[in-house]
Amino acid sequence: MIKLHQAMDKNTSEQTVEDGVKFLISKVQENCKLGRVYQRKLEENQVFGSYLHNKVSTEIGKIGSVVLLQAGKKIDKAREGATQVAMHASAMNPIYLNAAAVPEAVKQGELQESDKKWNKYVKDYCLEEQEFCLGEKQSVKQWLQMHGGGSSVKEFCLISFQ
């Protein structure tokens, strides 16, 4: 992840967020703008996982994701699981966490077609229901229960530079 609280250019002692974005543009050779900023403090039994794809340096990539998990019984397994789910999210580009997070207008549009189309939509665009791309034929939610120490996804964020 890009740590804007640290100077990205070691020659700059006081760097603003704007300076950080300009530095990022110079490194990834893509136009970028800061869309949203998230700040989260981990609560008890929560872990973050992150993944950067197409790295141009150790902290800069063209596609990235951050996943926040509510850890189950095994926190070490949850940490490993969070990284794997972040890698999956970067590859599969989900839009929503689960079916409950899909806006009502989108649901109505998909349901007008058929229940079958709605089920396909959920499996294609909802992180928890997507088929886990790094292994067994099971959903991300099922994979986390088995391999992530009983963890569940609380939030995720995708970052891409186009």
N, C-alpha and C positions, 0 to 999 in steps of 0.2 A: 504494500500500500504506500501511497505517497504521504509522507509525514510533513505536512505544511508547517508544523510547529518547529521543525528543524530547518536550518538553511539548506536549500537544495544545492546551491552553488557555494562551495566552501570559502570562496573569496568574499562573500557578502556577509557582513556581521549582523545587519538588521535587514531582514527580508520581509516584504509585505506579501499578502496572498497574491496580489496582482503580479509581483515579481516572480513568485513561484509558478504561476500559470505561464508567464512568458518563458521561464526557464524550461518548463515542461514542453511547451511548443517547440522550443529549440532542440530538445532531445528526441522527441517522437516524430518530428517533422510533419506534424499534422496540426491543423487549426483546432484549438481547444478553448472552451470557456467553462467556467465554474458554474455548474447548474444547481447543485444542492450541497449542503454541508450537513453531515450527521455527526452527532456526538452522543455516545452511549457509554454509560458506566456499567460494568458487569455487575449483575446481581448475583446472589448466592447460586451456585451450581450452573452458571452460564459460561460459555466459552465462545470465542471468536475463531473463525477460520477464514483464511484469505487465499487468493490465487491470482497470479498475474500470468497472462499468456502473451506471447510475442514480446518478451522482455527486451528492452533496449539498454537497460542497466538494472542494477539489483532492486531498485524501488520504482521503476517505471516500465509499464507495459501498455500494449494497445487495447487489451481487453482484460478486465479484472472483476473480481467479485469478492464480497465480504458476506459471511454467513454468521448469524448469531444463533447458537443452539442452547436450548435448555437441557443441561446434561442429565442423563439418567443415573444409573447406579455406579458407572465406571467413568470418572472424569477423564482419564487418559484416553480411553476409547472415544469419548466425545470429542476430544481435541483432534484426534486422527480423523474422525468422521467429519468434523467441521471443514477440514482442509479438503477432503474428498468431495464433499457436497459443494464447496466453493468451486472446485475444478469442474464438476458437473454443470453448475449454473453458468459458468463462463462458456462452456461448450454448447449447452442446450438453450440458452437465452430465454428462461421462463419470464412471464410477465407478472404473474400473481403467485402468492404463497400457496393458496389452496382454493377450492371451489367457492368457499365462503367469502373470499376476498374479491371475487369477480364482481364488478359493478352490476347493478340490477339491469341497466339498459343493455349491457353486453349479454347478460343471461337471456333476456327476453329475445334478443336478436338471434341468438344461437338456438334457443328452444323452439322458435317459430319453425325452424327447419325440421328438427326431429330430436328425440332423446339420444339417438345414436350419434348425431352430429355434436350434441352437447357433451357427451361422454368423450368423444374424440378431442374436442376443444380442451376439456379439462386435462386430459392426458398429454396434450401438446404444450399447453401454456401455464399449467399450475405446477410449481416446483415439486411439491410433495407427491403429486400423482404421476409425474414423468417417470418413464422407465429409466432406472439408474444406468448411465452410459458407461460406467467403469467396471461392469461385471455382470453379475447374475440378473436374470430376467425378473426383476421385481421393482416396485416403485421406490423412489427416494425415501419415502416414509417407512416402508417395510425394511429397506436396507439399513436405515439408521437404527431401527429397533433391534435388528440382528447384529450389526457390526459396529454401531456407534454407542454401545453401552446403554441402549434404551432411550437415546436422546430424541429430541424433536426440534424442528426448525421454528424459531420465534420470528426472525426477520432475515431478509437478504437484500443486497443491493448490488446491481450490476453497473459497471463502469466501462464505457467503450469510447474509443476515439475513432471517428470516421472521417 
